[in-house]
Amino acid sequence: MKDFFNRPWVYRVLSLGLAVLLFVYVTSQNLGSTRSSQSTEQTAVANTKETLNENLQVDADLDTYYVTGYPKKVSITIAGPNANVVAAKNTRNFRVYIDVRHLKVGTHTVKIKQSGLNKSLSYVIKPATVKVTIATRADKTFPIQANYKSSKIADGYLTDTPEISPSTVRISGAKSEVARVKQVVANLNLSNNTTESFEQEVLLEALDKNGNAVDVLLTPQTAHVELPVYLPSKKIKIDLTPSASSDDTKKYSLTSSVNSVTVYAPQAVLDRLDKTLTVPVDVKGISNNTQKTVKIVKPDGVVSTNPASIAVNVQVVQSNSESSSSSSSSASQSSETSSSTSTSVSSNQSSDSTSASSSESDDETTSSSRSSSSSSTSNSTSPATSDDSE
């Protein structure tokens, strides 16, 4: 036996065997470590987490009670297998809620719960609890009123009754809060010096008697409002007047189917306008009958007119040269008539003069005759006296 172990090859075989065993041991340890590491990495890759914002739902008898104080949304962080987390995120097949059905009127702290998440998922909800107030519910219907500052309307402009659609709103809330509401208004945000009608979708607000906002639910929350903004108007007759250069030698007749226009201006401007509005018509260069469009000239302070322009028929009556010729002819005829009349008058005056002279001559003859007769009488009387005297 001693000889066997004294042989060199025996030690060689034993060394080889030990080396093989050592190699096998070391290899098995490394393989186990690698497998463990891979398993850990796979586990880490397979699990993930996601934070989502979800609507907080309320389980309550909302026809009888009104619940306030809870946030509209809460955050929930879910963790677990990647596939399940992705599915929960995409499908949202779970809900986050509070249950107050077993609670009475008053203020309570309630835990937020979830339902519908896969059991392989863990979750954390923030906040974990909320404080809510439960009150007896009340509902009431109010007319909607448009509210705006009249100082925003430009000077001289007027407003008409606003058109609101819908015209009423339903308010819901705690009975005590609903009782505080005195009006529901649509606040119109007008710009300074507004000159045009306002039209917009406006947020509604419930107010108490002091004009303070009341925390109630409005259905609907907005209304469509139209506020007419306009200028006063006045109808004025028009007077068509030809206007042309001084060398124009024609006369015109102007007519239009439009006899009056509506003038838009602040009331102070309307009050000082004349009863008629002069519309100048440029007839320069017009030699034949025609129709032209004439723009209405706005007086000072007038914003607009309706219509803004009118169609005017321009008719050439006659030229001034023709009128002058006609006038000269008339004047000549008048002169001849005057001359004839003058001649007639002179002739008559001559005749009257001759007649008067003849009459005077006759009178003188008669007078002379009378004188002669008197003389004869006197002479015949004198001799008789003389005889007596003798």
RAMOVEN-V868051 format. One line per field, one symbol per residue. phi: phi as a letter, one per 20 degrees, with the letter a starting at -180 (. if undefined). A space follows every 50 residues. Layout:
phi: ???
This chain:
phi: .ffffeefffffffffffffffffffffffffffffffffffffffdbbb dcecfeeceaeffdccdcoeffccdcddcqggffffffffelebcdbcdd feeefqdbdcfeccboffffddbcdcffccdcddcfebcbdcfedecbef ffffgnedcdffdccfeccddcrfgffffffdadcdeeeeeflfccfdba edfebecefenefdecedcfecbeccdfcbefcbecfdcecfcbffefdd dcddcbfedbceddaggffffefffcdfdfdfdfnedcfbccedffeffg neebccfebcededdeeaefffffffffffffffffffffffffffffff ffffffffffffffffffffffffffffffffgfffffff
